[in-house]
Amino acid sequence: MNISIFGLGYVGCVSLGCLAQNGHHITGVDVNKFKVGLINKGQPTILEKDIDQIIHKAHKEGKINATTCVDEAINNTEISIICVGTPSSPQGHLDLSYIYRTAEGIGQALREKDSFHIVVIRSTVLPGTNHKVGEIIAENSQKIRGKDFTVISNPEFLREGSAVKDYYHPAVTVIGGDHKEALEKVASIYEQLDAPVEITDIKIAELIKYVNNSFHALKITFANEVGNICKALNIDSHKVMSLFCMDKHLNISSTYFKPGYAYGGSCLPKDLKGLVTLGHDNYLTTPVLSSISPSNENQKKRAYTIVENSGKKNVCMIGLSFKEGTDDLRYSPSVDLSETLIGKGYHLTIFDKNVQLSKLIGANEAYINDKLPHLSELLSNDLGQAINDADVIIVNHKNFDPTPYISLLEKKTKVIDLVRVDQLKELPNYEGLCW
Ligand SMILES: NC(=O)c1ccc[n+]([C@@H]2O[C@H](COP(=O)([O-])OP(=O)(O)OC[C@H]3O[C@@H](n4cnc5c(N)ncnc54)[C@H](O)[C@@H]3O)[C@@H](O)[C@H]2O)c1
């Protein structure tokens, strides 16, 4: 395929070399004449393992060239990949001016082109950029998105220092777009890579890179804070973290990565508090660890705000224990939400098939007697009746089967889902906590 690459920096240079190595003919475009000159001499624009030989070989085989002329690049290629920089502005916002200028240039060049053109955004851009780039191209080309051109989002995940290796071995290739044939064509560029190609919504493809990199930053700072506590206690932090990483069930896994309600129970809040206090007692600041609990409290507030915004006072909560399949009420975030609702004058009915007051014992009984002393007056064992009598329904247990209650639920003012019960999503009065 004939492909043009806009921006011959880190991402552009690696993409140019690697795509050429996979058999494509690549035209590089940059506003920087020096970089264009380097490519045309068979030299990379960056210092990176293996890239010298790749660019040298591709140049010798006539598979790459570079230019500052946008028209030339657009006329000779069917796909243009944008890899220009997206730096932060001094105020911390994303500076998309290079992206927009590139889109203007591509749009103007497309005026004179008759065949369909695919523009791929490989740079890291915030959700909404794909749409805006499409508007800029349409305005400058006087052509129609979907008929004459389209814009695909395809974020790059490589890391400097291992860029060529990362290019050939990504965990996944993400492609977002609204044009089926173009998506298939862009997917075919990556068919030689040993990785799944995931076609998704445009905004998901735009956001994922930010989620990935924020998580990577979180991992680093989390490990560093653990390291600082370990050092203060004369414990080898590397031994601790390698043991941590051996747990592929709960630690290095997809467990707990589902957006939803706050955590609770008798262990997570207590043990987190223990570690934060240990750091504090050793005169350490642990901003990441210390912000976990406030973030969790914020999630409880979000749930309350949705109830408040419904404007109704009759509420039915399905699920009270900190997770389904248990009657453990200790530090359950739903107990906190119940307490808030009662305190604010709501009429609350709770259904939890596992919670029977007569069977609660020990610390569990003491906890609930302290937090919700009138629980017996709130509990219902008739779910249909409880739903019928309420205006607002809060679902807090994923094992709730709404099938027999759908016609009742759709008449309610609001059905608030804290745990994502997929069957509820079709209800017209449905609101998810964070989706
Ligand atoms: N560097 C990385 O490790 C990495 C990894 C993944 C994604 N990204 C993202 O990829 C994008 C590019 O990053 P980079 O590190 O390659 O940037 P870079 O600064 O190394 O290169 C950008 C290039 O774009 C050129 N350019 C600017 N305006 C242009 C225009 N109108 N037309 C043609 N060329 C133009 C610049 O001259 C420069 O050569 C950024 O959004 C970045 O966040 C970077």
PDBQT file of the ligand as one rigid body, heavy atoms in Angstrom, charges set to zero:
ROOT
HETATM    1  N1  LIG A 501       7.457   9.510  21.750  1.00  0.00    +0.000 N 
HETATM    2  C1  LIG A 501       6.777   8.464  22.192  1.00  0.00    +0.000 C 
HETATM    3  O1  LIG A 501       7.295   7.574  22.858  1.00  0.00    +0.000 OA
HETATM    4  C2  LIG A 501       5.325   8.334  21.843  1.00  0.00    +0.000 A 
HETATM    5  C3  LIG A 501       4.711   7.092  21.980  1.00  0.00    +0.000 A 
HETATM    6  C4  LIG A 501       3.367   6.958  21.614  1.00  0.00    +0.000 A 
HETATM    7  C5  LIG A 501       2.657   8.063  21.180  1.00  0.00    +0.000 A 
HETATM    8  N2  LIG A 501       3.269   9.258  21.103  1.00  0.00    +0.000 N 
HETATM    9  C6  LIG A 501       2.472  10.392  20.601  1.00  0.00    +0.000 C 
HETATM   10  O2  LIG A 501       2.736  10.504  19.213  1.00  0.00    +0.000 OA
HETATM   11  C7  LIG A 501       2.753  11.880  18.815  1.00  0.00    +0.000 C 
HETATM   12  C8  LIG A 501       4.093  12.225  18.214  1.00  0.00    +0.000 C 
HETATM   13  O3  LIG A 501       5.084  12.062  19.196  1.00  0.00    +0.000 OA
HETATM   14  P1  LIG A 501       6.623  12.113  18.839  1.00  0.00    +0.000 P 
HETATM   15  O4  LIG A 501       7.360  11.809  20.091  1.00  0.00    +0.000 OA
HETATM   16  O5  LIG A 501       6.877  11.290  17.628  1.00  0.00    +0.000 OA
HETATM   17  O6  LIG A 501       6.781  13.680  18.469  1.00  0.00    +0.000 OA
HETATM   18  P2  LIG A 501       8.064  14.443  17.927  1.00  0.00    +0.000 P 
HETATM   19  O7  LIG A 501       8.046  15.787  18.543  1.00  0.00    +0.000 OA
HETATM   20  O8  LIG A 501       9.278  13.580  18.084  1.00  0.00    +0.000 OA
HETATM   21  O9  LIG A 501       7.772  14.563  16.367  1.00  0.00    +0.000 OA
HETATM   22  C9  LIG A 501       6.739  15.322  15.829  1.00  0.00    +0.000 C 
HETATM   23  C10 LIG A 501       7.127  15.710  14.430  1.00  0.00    +0.000 C 
HETATM   24  O10 LIG A 501       6.003  16.338  13.820  1.00  0.00    +0.000 OA
HETATM   25  C11 LIG A 501       6.533  17.353  12.967  1.00  0.00    +0.000 C 
HETATM   26  N3  LIG A 501       5.463  18.265  12.580  1.00  0.00    +0.000 N 
HETATM   27  C12 LIG A 501       4.898  19.257  13.320  1.00  0.00    +0.000 A 
HETATM   28  N4  LIG A 501       3.947  19.873  12.617  1.00  0.00    +0.000 NA
HETATM   29  C13 LIG A 501       3.873  19.276  11.415  1.00  0.00    +0.000 A 
HETATM   30  C14 LIG A 501       3.088  19.449  10.262  1.00  0.00    +0.000 A 
HETATM   31  N5  LIG A 501       2.147  20.401  10.203  1.00  0.00    +0.000 N 
HETATM   32  N6  LIG A 501       3.289  18.641   9.208  1.00  0.00    +0.000 NA
HETATM   33  C15 LIG A 501       4.230  17.683   9.252  1.00  0.00    +0.000 A 
HETATM   34  N7  LIG A 501       5.031  17.468  10.320  1.00  0.00    +0.000 NA
HETATM   35  C16 LIG A 501       4.853  18.258  11.384  1.00  0.00    +0.000 A 
HETATM   36  C17 LIG A 501       7.661  17.961  13.768  1.00  0.00    +0.000 C 
HETATM   37  O11 LIG A 501       8.551  18.690  12.961  1.00  0.00    +0.000 OA
HETATM   38  C18 LIG A 501       8.286  16.701  14.352  1.00  0.00    +0.000 C 
HETATM   39  O12 LIG A 501       9.287  16.170  13.521  1.00  0.00    +0.000 OA
HETATM   40  C19 LIG A 501       2.408  12.656  20.078  1.00  0.00    +0.000 C 
HETATM   41  O13 LIG A 501       1.010  12.840  20.127  1.00  0.00    +0.000 OA
HETATM   42  C20 LIG A 501       2.835  11.743  21.192  1.00  0.00    +0.000 C 
HETATM   43  O14 LIG A 501       2.126  11.995  22.391  1.00  0.00    +0.000 OA
HETATM   44  C21 LIG A 501       4.590   9.433  21.398  1.00  0.00    +0.000 A 
ENDROOT
TORSDOF 0
